[in-house]
Amino acid sequence: MLKELIDQFYLENQKNKEQTRFYITDAGKCPRAVFFKFKNAPREPIDARIMRIFEHGENIHRSIFNILYRLRLGVVTEIPIPSQEIISGRADAILCIGNENYVLDIKSMNSMIFRKLLAPKEENVYQIQLYLHYFNIKKGILLYIDKDQQEMKEFFVDYDEALCKSLLDKFYALKDQVEKNVLPLRLEDYPRNWQCNYCAFKKVCKTELWENSLGRE
Ligand code: SF4
């Protein structure tokens, strides 16, 4: 009884607003799925259990922020990137260690994924690169936390101007597709790509109905 009420609470509080700007977290995501978010296409509801996992991740972030403040690392947290026309985002923190500024991005995951993590995930590198770009900071730290065992791993990332340019070019190209209602292609390895497994737009992606509704051949 209580379990059902709690699940219901999570399901009723899902925010599925139409997206009007890109988010830094869209970097590295399937462009077709991002397109669907802009068009507010029908999506599968997120399971209440998954929403609780996200919430747990946010609580872990808050605990780390608390420690950073107590360490007096010149920390500011949850800082929006300077406003500009295409992209929004909020970095977890900016730290100063040994007179050097760092953008910090925190990621939490289960033990199984954490144990296998030998290098930062590509999409996480893309995101922190864009934070470095917009804050004009040359170094970043990706801090991964094992939610089950509370172990941590950190990876240092140096600003890569060419990579940021290519990421921003992709956002501009996708913006053009959104404005012209040109549906991006499916991922090359659809449906085997890991993103397809977790994609809320699986159904609409599979059908041709959406494409027809946009007046495509
Ligand atoms: S199912 Fe795969 S290809 Fe289709 S929108 Fe989702 S992530 Fe992209």
Boltz pocket constraint, residues with backbone or C-beta under 6 A from the ligand:
constraints:
  - pocket:
      binder: B
      contacts: [[A, 30], [A, 31], [A, 32], [A, 33], [A, 185], [A, 186], [A, 187], [A, 190], [A, 191], [A, 193], [A, 195], [A, 196], [A, 197], [A, 199], [A, 200], [A, 201], [A, 202], [A, 205], [A, 206]]
      max_distance: 6.0
